[in-house]
Amino acid sequence: MPKKTAPSGYSFRPELIAAMRTAFLKACEAPQVRDAGHGAMEIAAEKILELAQAGETNPERLYTGALRRVSQ
């Protein structure tokens, strides 16, 4: 199985990195992610990155966006 590589091409301010980290850690503790099985954390992380690239900086909105994506 090929090893996944870290995403490249991203550049975020330290404040946004902190918001993304807060959102991701909170999402990982949510039952929707924790109990969803294989790949749910990766899906949440990808959505947080997507939202941050689009300009979202609020950790709560990053978190809820990640949960919505996992729940689809």
Buried (B, 14 or more C-beta within 10 A) or exposed (E): EEEEEEEEEEEBEEEBEEBBEBBBEBBBEBEBBEEBEEEBBEBBBBBBBBBBEEEBBEBEEBBBBBBEBBEE
